[in-house]
């Protein structure tokens, strides 16, 4: 499923792997399936408040349940950061 997360930023959620809410940071974390080396890319989608974060999360869940090709959560996201995680 393609997800619009910003004005010019669309990701393929199926290739990323997993996602979850971090209520402390008000963000949805989207983790890429790790490479053989244990390195994976993580996208952090930040929100203004937990209501907007939950609305975006529900949109992602509903899109997957309904097997949609595309959803747009860009109206809820206030900032996107990318990080690299090196697992053990």
N, C-alpha and C positions, 0 to 999 in steps of 0.2 A: 504494500500500500504506500503510495506517495503522500507525503505530508508537507504542506507548506508551513514553514516555521518563521519566515521573515519575508520582507518585500521581494528579495531575489534569492531566497534560500529554500530549496525543496530537497527533502531526503527520501530515500526508500527505506521505510521502516522494516520491511522484510529482510533487508540485508544487514541492518544494524543489530538485531538480535533481541535485546530485552530493554524494558523501560520501567521506571518506578518513580514514585513521588518522594521527595525529600521535604517534609513539612517544615523542618527547622530553617532550611535555606530558601523556602518557597520556590522550588524548582522541580522540574521533571528531568530525570537523568535518563539518557538514552545511551545504552552501551552496545558497542559493536562486538560481534563475535570475535574472540581473540585469535590472533595469528598463531602459527605454530610456536613462535618465540615467546608467547605469553603476553604480547603487547596488544592492547586494544584502545581504540579511540572512544572517547566519551563526549557526548554533547550535553551541555547543561542549559536547559531552557528556563529562564527566570521569569517570574510573574509578580505583578503588583500586590496581589493578595491571594489567600488560599482559595477564595471563591473562583477566581479566574483560573487558578491552577487546576482545580477540580473540574471545571467546565472543559478545559483542554484535555485533561486525562479521560473524562467520560467520552469526549469526541473521539479520541484514539481507540478506546475500548469498543465503542459502538461501531466505528469504522471497520475494525477487525471482525467483530461479530457478524456484521452485515456483508462482509467480504467486499467492501468498497475499494475502488482503485485509487481514490484521492480524497483527502480531507484537508481542511484549512484551519489551523489553530493560530495563525499569524496575528490575528487581532487581539489575542490574549497575551502573547509573549512580549516582554519588554526588553530582554537581552538574551543573546546566545553566546555561550563560551564553549570552546573546544579544549579538551585536555587529553593527554595520553597516559594510560595506566599500564604499568609493567607488573604483571602478576608474578607470583613466586613459582 
